[in-house]
């Protein structure tokens, strides 16, 4: 049996044993007990997102988070629409790639990975380009771990009467988001992120009035968000095509455990303690966080390579894995960095053990150089 390790990544992440255990039972996709679980998940997601049921619905989509994002982009933007994308990392760029592949007219405001998208610039562009109908951006860009200004950006979008699409893949369930109060039209996230389920489906919290307008718009059969919604509503939790039953049951268990922890606020507090502890001890060991603390998210942190010619990520990665930790390589083309996640079933004592291992590795390198 392989040595177990903690996944210190932005998802998939380390799950509890109880989430894993519920996947030992098989489920029938059209059975009423299973569909009841799906309906409960949908209702709980709206509660987590502070999205009133009379205005919003939750739709589950087979596949990873990107499937959910593509379902929204490909369904929501009409043929005569235009999408504005705010991009300060790989996942904003992925939205741009989706629009390009689907033949959707779009425009991108590009920012450096350590730069926050500006509400003033967004306002100016929306005033100048009246063809724009939809605006999409990533809340937590895990390229660096930067937390983009959700409230300020959505307020500008809604002030101009545009449709707001938020990729909250790595933030939903890990920090409070008031979907209804902010007026977000589409929010996308995934089972294997802050709710601490396992990979297999994404989900969309959507404003019903917007989704109603999407009938017949979708550029894909399987990623038709409108049709998926209609079947789930009309058949009380049935998916159009085969659903990942074990993953759905695990997600339901993860939702129960989120509630037992005290909800999103308490989970955010734990993640924040993890991340702040991580930065403090890693910097004491000789590593430097790539971003200023003011824009850090609680979810993942980028660190720069130490100033040692003998340091390689590959060797560092293998050392930490032998100690029981798996981290992420960097995703920046112009900087030598690596990333460490602080979400999942991970606690302060785990972070402290990781940092002790990282410090010992760096001490050994210094002694050898």
ZIRA-V538710 format. One record per run of one state. SS is the DSSP state (H for helix, E for strand, C for the rest). FROM is the first residue (numbers start at 0). TO is the last residue. If there is no record, write none. Layout:
ss/from/to
SS/FROM/TO
SS/FROM/TO
//
This chain:
ss/from/to
C/0/4
E/5/6
C/7/15
H/16/23
C/24/30
H/31/47
C/48/54
E/55/61
C/62/63
H/64/75
C/76/81
E/82/86
C/87/88
H/89/101
C/102/104
E/105/109
C/110/117
H/118/127
C/128/132
E/133/137
C/138/138
E/139/140
C/141/144
E/145/146
C/147/148
H/149/158
C/159/161
E/162/166
C/167/170
E/171/171
C/172/173
E/174/174
C/175/177
H/178/181
C/182/184
E/185/189
C/190/199
E/200/206
H/207/211
C/212/223
H/224/233
C/234/243
H/244/260
C/261/261
H/262/284
C/285/286
E/287/288
C/289/291
H/292/294
E/295/295
C/296/298
E/299/303
C/304/311
H/312/321
C/322/323
E/324/325
C/326/326
E/327/328
C/329/335
E/336/340
C/341/346
H/347/367
C/368/368
//
